[in-house]
Amino acid sequence: KHENSEALSKGKKNSTATFRRVGFALQAGIIAKVLTFSFGPQK
């Protein structure tokens, strides 16, 4: 039982890191889109 809970907490940490990475990538993508949209058409 103890080993199982340890594996669960390890899995939670991994999914949290993945979630953060995905969120960061999404934010960067949105910022890039906004910048492209703001500056692209005006040239």
matplotlib code that plots the C-alpha trace (Angstrom):
import matplotlib.pyplot as plt

x = [0.0, 2.8, 4.5, 1.3, 0.7, 4.3, 3.7, 0.5, 2.3, 5.0, 2.4, 0.7, 4.0, 4.6, 1.2, 1.6, 4.9, 3.3, 0.3, 2.6, 4.5, 1.3, 0.0, 3.3, 3.2, -0.4, 0.4, 3.4, 1.3, -1.5, 1.1, 2.7, -0.7, -1.6, 1.7, 1.4, -2.2, -1.3, 1.8, 1.3, -1.5, -0.2, 3.0]
y = [0.0, 2.4, 1.8, 2.5, 5.9, 6.8, 5.9, 8.0, 11.1, 10.6, 10.5, 13.6, 15.5, 14.4, 15.4, 18.8, 19.4, 18.4, 20.6, 23.5, 22.9, 22.7, 25.9, 27.7, 26.6, 27.7, 31.1, 31.6, 30.6, 33.1, 35.9, 35.1, 35.1, 38.5, 40.0, 38.7, 40.0, 43.4, 44.1, 42.0, 43.7, 47.3, 46.8]
z = [0.0, 0.9, -2.5, -4.3, -2.7, -3.5, -7.2, -7.1, -5.8, -8.3, -11.1, -9.7, -9.8, -13.4, -14.6, -12.8, -14.7, -18.0, -17.3, -16.6, -19.8, -21.8, -20.2, -20.9, -24.5, -24.9, -23.4, -25.7, -28.7, -27.8, -27.3, -30.6, -32.3, -30.7, -31.7, -35.3, -35.5, -34.0, -36.1, -39.2, -41.1, -40.5, -42.5]

ax = plt.figure().add_subplot(projection="3d")
ax.plot(x, y, z, "-o")
ax.set_aspect("equal")
plt.show()
